[in-house]
Amino acid sequence: MIKRVTAGAAGLALALGNVALAAAPAQALTGASCEDGAWGWSIANPARYQAGPHEAVLGLSNAVRTVTIKAPTGCTVDAGDTWRVYNGYFSAAGTFNAEEAAAGKDTDRVSIKVPNSNAVAGDEIPVKLKVNDSSAGIPGKWDVDKSNAGSLVLLRRTLFKYKGVTDWMNFEEPYMCRLDVEGVAALLRASWTSKRYLGYAGRTVQMEYRLTDGPDSAWDNRFLASERTDDSGYVEFIDFVSGKEEGPDGVVIDDGPPCGRTIVFRGHYGGNQTSSGTWSDGDAVSEATIHWEKYRPGLKEEIDAAGTAKDCAKLEELGYEVTHPFRDEALWNYVFWLGVDIGCWEDD
């Protein structure tokens, strides 16, 4: 039964002469809350697409999604009440059971059709919503019948791809502290017209990071760099570890990811009115390790002592030793930045 609970007049007595008449108790009545209220519906998309509740992201094949219907505030549905939410691209239907009726919502898994033309992307397509009161005993009669219960917007799926791997942006590994780390991929977009994915040119893509543990281990919009895709959809990031971090209003005061930790990078695209957002799977990158055991005993201690003493001549001598022949870029990086920090030479 679809019903609206109205406030009764409990405690109110109507006196007629010397006779007191108790007010009628609260009743369950069919009312405007159910017939005219704002019935809600929504479609759940994977979080990667950053789509809204009335949007459906489609690639080149039909997508299976969960559709939810929700009764208006103040409207009570009973077990056995049936419903439909649909248009030309999907059709969801169901029957409330006792638990769903108590919650005022129900779900259905549906297949959403792919359009034949890209021109449909971003259009607002009306959705119909119907609910049947099972207690009325009239199957097929829709007590709630909305010809336009909001609009569905279909979005073209976007994705990152690197060397044939979908949802992947490749970041150079290992990274070296205070040097750049590179990330590359192509941003592609589904073409419903040509039935294939094509490079998405001129789109702004961001490089995002998180750590593998601690308070910064969740994705939280920590953006390091922004680049635009070229004519083929290809994008390449070059950003310095421990550089400044970009926020919604540009560069903010932040040291970026700390050196010495495993850093997870990914590409991020925010989408637009016709196309979905997307992000790549996280690529965990570790810092380059210096294998001191490959070198003569005491080398690290001598380098560190020269740094502590700000002995530039000694540090330069040790720098020459580790680069002739050049065997370990990570070791040279260690010596070079120690010299920069104590003023022996400039970062050029």
C-alpha positions as CSV (number, residue, x, y, z in Angstrom):
1,M,0.0,0.0,0.0
2,I,1.3,3.5,-0.9
3,K,0.2,5.8,1.9
4,R,1.0,9.1,3.6
5,V,0.9,9.3,7.4
6,T,-1.0,12.4,8.5
7,A,-0.9,14.0,11.9
8,G,-4.0,13.0,14.0
9,A,-5.8,15.0,16.6
10,A,-4.8,12.8,19.5
11,G,-5.5,14.4,22.8
12,L,-8.0,16.8,21.4
13,A,-11.6,16.5,22.6
14,L,-14.6,18.1,21.0
15,A,-17.3,18.9,23.5
16,L,-20.9,19.0,22.3
17,G,-23.1,20.0,25.2
18,N,-22.3,17.7,28.1
19,V,-21.0,15.0,25.7
20,A,-17.3,14.7,25.1
21,L,-16.3,13.2,21.8
22,A,-12.8,11.8,21.5
23,A,-11.0,12.9,18.3
24,A,-10.4,10.2,15.6
25,P,-7.0,8.5,15.7
26,A,-4.3,9.2,13.1
27,Q,-5.0,7.4,9.8
28,A,-3.0,6.3,6.9
29,L,-4.3,8.1,3.9
30,T,-3.3,8.2,0.2
31,G,-2.0,11.8,-0.2
32,A,0.1,14.3,-2.1
33,S,3.3,13.1,-0.5
34,C,3.1,9.8,-2.5
35,E,1.3,11.0,-5.6
36,D,3.0,14.3,-6.1
37,G,6.1,14.1,-4.1
38,A,9.7,14.0,-5.4
39,W,10.3,10.3,-6.1
40,G,14.1,9.8,-6.4
41,W,16.1,7.5,-8.7
42,S,19.8,7.2,-9.3
43,I,22.3,5.1,-11.3
44,A,25.5,3.9,-9.7
45,N,28.7,4.2,-11.9
46,P,32.2,3.1,-10.9
47,A,33.9,5.8,-8.9
48,R,36.6,6.0,-11.5
49,Y,34.2,7.8,-13.9
50,Q,33.3,10.6,-11.4
51,A,29.7,10.6,-12.7
52,G,26.6,12.0,-11.1
53,P,23.5,10.0,-10.0
54,H,21.6,10.8,-13.2
55,E,24.5,10.1,-15.5
56,A,25.5,6.8,-17.1
57,V,29.0,6.3,-18.5
58,L,29.2,4.0,-21.6
59,G,32.1,2.6,-23.6
60,L,31.5,0.5,-26.7
61,S,29.3,-2.1,-25.1
62,N,26.2,-2.0,-23.0
63,A,26.9,-1.3,-19.3
64,V,25.3,-3.2,-16.4
65,R,24.5,-0.7,-13.6
66,T,22.4,-0.6,-10.4
67,V,19.3,1.7,-10.5
68,T,17.8,2.8,-7.1
69,I,14.3,4.1,-6.6
70,K,13.5,6.1,-3.4
71,A,10.1,7.2,-2.0
72,P,9.5,10.8,-1.1
73,T,9.8,11.9,2.6
74,G,6.5,11.1,4.4
75,C,5.4,8.5,1.9
76,T,5.1,4.9,3.1
77,V,5.3,2.0,0.7
78,D,4.3,-1.6,1.6
79,A,5.7,-5.0,0.7
80,G,4.2,-6.0,-2.6
81,D,4.1,-2.5,-4.2
82,T,5.7,-2.6,-7.6
83,W,7.7,0.1,-9.6
84,R,9.3,1.0,-12.9
85,V,12.0,3.5,-13.9
86,Y,12.8,3.6,-17.6
87,N,13.4,5.4,-20.9
88,G,14.7,4.2,-24.3
89,Y,18.1,3.3,-23.0
90,F,17.3,1.3,-19.8
91,S,14.4,-0.3,-17.9
92,A,14.5,-0.9,-14.2
93,A,11.6,-2.6,-12.3
94,G,11.0,-4.3,-9.0
95,T,8.7,-5.2,-6.1
96,F,9.3,-3.9,-2.6
97,N,9.8,-6.6,0.0
98,A,9.2,-5.9,3.7
99,E,12.8,-4.7,4.3
100,E,12.9,-2.5,1.2
101,A,9.5,-1.0,2.0
102,A,10.7,-0.1,5.5
103,A,13.7,1.7,4.0
104,G,11.5,3.3,1.3
105,K,13.9,2.3,-1.5
106,D,14.6,-0.6,-3.9
107,T,17.2,-1.5,-6.5
108,D,17.5,-3.3,-9.8
109,R,20.4,-4.3,-12.0
110,V,19.9,-3.2,-15.6
111,S,21.7,-3.1,-18.9
112,I,22.1,0.4,-20.4
113,K,22.2,0.6,-24.2
114,V,25.0,2.3,-26.1
115,P,23.8,5.0,-28.5
116,N,24.6,4.8,-32.2
117,S,25.8,8.4,-32.4
118,N,28.2,10.7,-30.4
119,A,25.6,13.4,-30.8
120,V,23.5,11.9,-27.9
121,A,26.3,12.5,-25.4
122,G,25.4,15.2,-22.8
123,D,21.7,15.3,-23.9
124,E,19.0,15.3,-21.1
125,I,16.8,12.3,-21.9
126,P,13.5,12.2,-19.8
127,V,13.0,9.3,-17.5
128,K,9.6,7.8,-16.6
129,L,8.7,6.6,-13.1
130,K,5.7,4.5,-12.1
131,V,4.6,2.9,-8.8
132,N,1.6,0.6,-8.2
133,D,-0.3,0.3,-4.9
134,S,-0.6,-3.4,-4.3
135,S,-3.4,-2.9,-1.8
136,A,-5.7,-1.4,-4.5
137,G,-6.0,-4.8,-6.1
138,I,-5.7,-3.4,-9.7
139,P,-2.7,-4.9,-11.4
140,G,-1.2,-2.7,-14.0
141,K,-2.7,0.5,-12.6
142,W,0.0,3.0,-11.8
143,D,-1.0,5.1,-8.8
144,V,2.2,7.1,-9.3
145,D,2.8,7.8,-13.0
146,K,5.5,10.5,-13.9
147,S,6.2,11.0,-17.5
148,N,9.3,13.1,-16.7
149,A,10.9,12.2,-13.4
150,G,14.2,13.9,-14.2
151,S,16.6,13.3,-17.0
152,L,19.3,10.7,-17.8
153,V,22.6,12.0,-19.3
154,L,24.8,9.6,-21.2
155,L,28.5,10.2,-21.1
156,R,31.3,8.8,-23.4
157,R,33.8,6.8,-21.4
158,T,37.4,8.0,-21.2
159,L,40.4,5.9,-20.2
160,F,44.1,5.9,-19.9
161,K,46.1,3.4,-21.9
162,Y,49.8,2.6,-22.0
163,K,51.3,-0.1,-24.4
164,G,48.0,-1.9,-24.6
165,V,47.2,-1.8,-20.9
166,T,43.9,-0.1,-20.1
167,D,43.6,2.2,-17.1
168,W,47.3,2.5,-16.9
169,M,49.8,5.4,-16.9
170,N,53.4,4.4,-16.6
171,F,55.7,6.2,-14.2
172,E,59.5,5.9,-14.3
173,E,61.0,3.7,-11.6
174,P,62.9,4.1,-9.4
175,Y,62.7,7.7,-8.6
176,M,65.6,9.8,-7.2
177,C,65.0,12.4,-4.5
178,R,65.0,16.0,-5.9
179,L,65.0,14.8,-9.5
180,D,62.1,14.5,-11.9
181,V,59.8,11.5,-12.2
182,E,58.1,10.9,-15.6
183,G,54.7,9.6,-16.3
184,V,53.3,8.8,-19.8
185,A,50.0,7.4,-21.3
186,A,47.4,8.2,-23.9
187,L,43.9,9.5,-22.9
188,L,41.3,7.8,-25.1
189,R,37.5,8.4,-25.5
190,A,34.8,6.1,-26.7
191,S,33.3,7.0,-30.1
192,W,29.8,5.6,-30.3
193,T,29.7,6.6,-33.9
194,S,32.8,4.8,-35.1
195,K,32.7,2.0,-32.5
196,R,36.3,2.5,-31.2
197,Y,38.4,4.5,-28.8
198,L,40.1,7.5,-30.2
199,G,42.8,9.8,-28.8
200,Y,41.3,12.7,-26.8
201,A,43.2,15.8,-27.7
202,G,43.6,19.1,-25.8
203,R,42.4,17.7,-22.5
204,T,44.0,18.8,-19.2
205,V,45.3,15.8,-17.2
206,Q,46.7,16.0,-13.7
207,M,49.4,13.9,-12.0
208,E,48.3,12.8,-8.5
209,Y,50.0,10.9,-5.7
210,R,49.5,9.2,-2.4
211,L,51.8,7.2,-0.1
212,T,51.5,3.5,0.7
213,D,51.0,4.0,4.4
214,G,50.3,6.6,7.1
215,P,47.9,9.6,7.0
216,D,48.6,10.3,3.3
217,S,47.8,6.8,2.1
218,A,44.4,7.7,0.7
219,W,43.8,9.5,-2.6
220,D,43.0,13.1,-1.6
221,N,43.5,15.3,-4.6
222,R,47.3,15.7,-4.1
223,F,48.1,17.1,-7.6
224,L,51.7,17.6,-8.6
225,A,51.5,18.7,-12.3
226,S,49.0,19.4,-15.1
227,E,49.6,18.8,-18.8
228,R,47.4,18.9,-21.9
229,T,47.1,15.9,-24.2
230,D,48.5,16.3,-27.7
231,D,46.6,15.7,-31.0
232,S,46.8,11.9,-30.5
233,G,45.7,12.1,-26.8
234,Y,49.2,11.4,-25.6
235,V,50.4,13.1,-22.4
236,E,53.7,13.2,-20.6
237,F,54.4,14.4,-17.1
238,I,57.8,15.6,-15.8
239,D,57.6,16.6,-12.2
240,F,60.2,16.9,-9.4
241,V,59.8,14.8,-6.3
242,S,59.6,17.1,-3.3
243,G,58.5,20.0,-5.5
244,K,55.5,22.3,-4.9
245,E,52.0,20.8,-4.9
246,E,49.2,22.2,-7.1
247,G,45.7,22.7,-5.5
248,P,42.4,24.1,-6.9
249,D,43.8,27.6,-6.8
250,G,47.2,26.8,-8.3
251,V,50.5,26.1,-6.4
252,V,50.2,25.9,-2.7
253,I,52.8,25.6,0.1
254,D,53.6,22.0,0.3
255,D,56.7,19.9,-0.1
256,G,55.0,17.2,-2.1
257,P,55.7,13.6,-1.5
258,P,58.6,13.0,0.9
259,C,61.7,11.2,-0.3
260,G,62.6,7.8,1.1
261,R,59.0,6.5,0.8
262,T,57.2,4.4,-1.8
263,I,55.0,6.8,-3.7
264,V,51.9,5.8,-5.7
265,F,51.3,8.0,-8.8
266,R,48.3,8.1,-11.2
267,G,46.9,10.2,-14.0
268,H,43.6,12.0,-13.4
269,Y,41.1,13.5,-15.9
270,G,38.0,15.3,-14.5
271,G,35.6,14.9,-17.4
272,N,33.2,17.4,-19.0
273,Q,29.5,17.7,-20.1
274,T,29.8,14.9,-22.7
275,S,32.6,12.7,-21.5
276,S,33.4,10.9,-18.2
277,G,36.3,11.6,-15.9
278,T,38.8,8.8,-15.3
279,W,41.9,8.0,-13.4
280,S,44.6,5.4,-14.0
281,D,45.4,2.6,-11.6
282,G,48.0,3.6,-9.1
283,D,51.7,2.9,-10.0
284,A,53.8,2.4,-6.9
285,V,57.3,3.7,-7.4
286,S,60.2,3.2,-4.9
287,E,63.2,5.4,-4.4
288,A,66.5,4.3,-6.0
289,T,68.8,2.5,-3.5
290,I,72.5,2.9,-3.2
291,H,74.2,-0.4,-2.9
292,W,77.1,0.7,-0.7
293,E,78.4,-2.9,-0.4
294,K,79.6,-2.6,-4.0
295,Y,82.1,0.1,-3.1
296,R,85.1,0.2,-0.9
297,P,84.6,0.1,2.8
298,G,84.1,3.5,4.6
299,L,83.1,5.4,1.4
300,K,79.7,6.4,2.8
301,E,81.2,7.5,6.1
302,E,83.9,9.6,4.3
303,I,81.2,11.3,2.1
304,D,79.0,12.1,5.1
305,A,82.0,13.4,7.1
306,A,83.0,15.7,4.3
307,G,79.4,17.0,4.2
308,T,79.3,17.6,7.9
309,A,82.7,19.4,7.8
310,K,81.6,21.4,4.7
311,D,84.9,20.2,3.2
312,C,84.2,21.0,-0.5
313,A,87.6,19.9,-1.7
314,K,87.2,16.4,-0.1
315,L,83.6,16.1,-1.4
316,E,84.7,17.0,-4.9
317,E,87.5,14.4,-4.7
318,L,85.0,11.7,-3.6
319,G,82.6,12.8,-6.3
320,Y,85.3,12.3,-8.9
321,E,85.9,8.8,-7.4
322,V,82.3,7.7,-7.8
323,T,81.9,9.0,-11.3
324,H,85.1,7.7,-12.9
325,P,83.9,5.4,-14.2
326,F,80.3,6.4,-13.7
327,R,78.6,3.4,-12.2
328,D,75.7,4.5,-10.0
329,E,73.4,7.5,-10.8
330,A,71.8,7.2,-7.3
331,L,75.2,7.5,-5.6
332,W,76.2,10.5,-7.7
333,N,72.8,12.1,-6.9
334,Y,73.6,11.6,-3.2
335,V,77.0,13.3,-3.5
336,F,75.7,16.1,-5.8
337,W,72.8,17.2,-3.5
338,L,75.0,17.0,-0.4
339,G,77.4,19.5,-2.2
340,V,74.5,21.8,-3.1
341,D,73.1,21.8,0.4
342,I,76.5,22.8,2.0
343,G,77.2,25.4,-0.7
344,C,80.0,23.7,-2.6
345,W,78.3,24.1,-5.9
346,E,75.0,25.3,-7.4
347,D,72.0,23.3,-8.6
348,D,72.3,24.1,-12.3
